[in-house]
Amino acid sequence: MRKFIIFLCLISFTSSVKAQIDSVLANQLQNVLDESISKGNNGVSAYVLMPKGQFWNGTAGVGKQNIPITDTTVFHGASITKFNIAILMMLLVEDDLIDLDQSWNDYVSLNVDFDTSITVRQLLNHTSGIADYLEVPTSEADITSDFNHFYNPQYILENIVSGVPNFSAGTDFKYSNSNYVLVGLIIEAITGNPVHTELRNRIWNPLGMSHTYFGAYETYTEPTSGVWWDFGSGLTDYSDMPKTSMLSYAYGAGNIISCPTDLGLLLNALLSSQLLNTQSLNEMLTFVPESYNSWTAGYGLGIHNQYGQSDDRVIGHDGYYTNLSDMFHSMNYDFTLVTMSNTLTDWFGIFNPMYDVLSNYFMTTEVIEFDKKIDLTVYPNPTTSKFNITCAQIITEIEIDDMIGRVIYQANPNDKQTSITIDKDGLYLVTVKSEQGSTTSKLIVKN
């Protein structure tokens, strides 16, 4: 894992790089956004960060008051809030302020019937069994009956969440927003500060996330995306309504306000070890076995695999509440993609076609262009398993790593060419050394 993190730091997340992506690729990505407007989205925004630091921002459509969406228009990030909260919790663990395997009841006192054996870790990975308050039949009426109403998180847990658990703590997995409302209160209890203060001081300000806010608790002046959502009576434009009830109702679980660029910075900062140490990152990426049977396709501590993606490990978090948001990093191709829409339409309806454009690019153009720049030939690339390496100099050493830093092949051919077979699909780093130096190339194995 450490080698993988160093690799990302070197080629993926250099904040000073301002290069734009290939113009053909940019047009293809923009076409996806433009087509999404014709399919029912009112306003959309996206951000792409490429492996060598190139980036792209794209927008289409309009937001609140018919104002065109821009790069800094802010959207409701929905459950991407959980990703932020989980990172914050791991920072507190690193500061020895909390133990993930202690009971929630050791940190806060509430008038609830929750099992006191439930640990903080079980809240973060949704194995607590606590019922989801957003699934209560009255939740939609609670939100829409008075848009100015402010919901206190203690009130939510004590009066809306059912005391009947879905299962005994630690025995199964079920995604529940209630878990992160409780985590938010734990953070406040152990720090003595509001959650948004800790998020801003420990994460958002250091990363330069200047368009990110804790909705209903912080004010902001950027143009907003608006809300076209279905709270039970059909798709409705709520853009001109106050957002207090919507956002306070989602405290800690779905109330973040942000834009794609900020969220892309956050995900990349996590994966490049700018925020957490290796142990903490590994904790977040330890996925609950039972969670692979759900829509999360594997859930850790506030982070999950992209649902429906089998050929690539695509990790991050999505959001599905008042706005649609998808924030993921491709481990095979090493790009980050964030998409946000202000309209309730198809789940992953923008992310998936944009992912397809990017993965196709890496399967063709990107690999060819990369290999032309080095005194090394790796062919065929992509390959189904067997490939050849030729070099102008005598090859003294070959090392092949997968994208989490594991060495899967190592040899000393002492020749100018060699043939190797890798049976498992994926993206690999092929490092070839000679007396003149060393170079690394990407190899795609795909059956």
PEZI-V303071 format. One line per field, one symbol per residue. ss: DSSP state (2 for helix, 1 for strand, 0 for the rest). psi: psi as a letter, one per 20 degrees, with the letter a starting at -180 (. if undefined). A space follows every 50 residues. Layout:
ss: ???
psi: ???
//
This chain:
ss: 02222222222000000001002222222222222222000011111110 00001111111102220100000111110222222222222222000000 00122200000000000012222200000000222000222222000000 00222222220000000000000000222222222222222000222222 22222220000011000000000100011100001110000002222200 00000111022222222222200000022222220000222220000010 00011000000001111111000111111100000111111010000000 22222222222222222222220001111000100111111111101111 10000011111000111111100001111111110011111111100
psi: hghggggghhihlohipjqqrphggghgghhggghhhijipgpqqqpppr hjiqrppqrqarbpkkppprhjpqrpiciighgggggghhhhghjkiqph jqqhiihqpqmrkqpiiprhghghjkjhipqohiiphihhhggihoiipp ophggghhigpqioqhrqpjiapppphhghghgghgghghhjqqghgggg hhfgghiknjkprnpiiqqqiqqqhroorokikrpqojhjqqjggghhhk pihkjqparhgghgggghhgijkigqrgggghghjoqpgiiijaiikopc njqrqppjohiqooqcqrpmohrpppoqpohgikqpppqpqjpobppjhg gghhgggghhghiegggghghhiqlqpoqqorrhgprqpqqhrpohqppp qajjjpoiqprnhlriqrpqpphpqapqooppqriibqqpqqppoo.
//
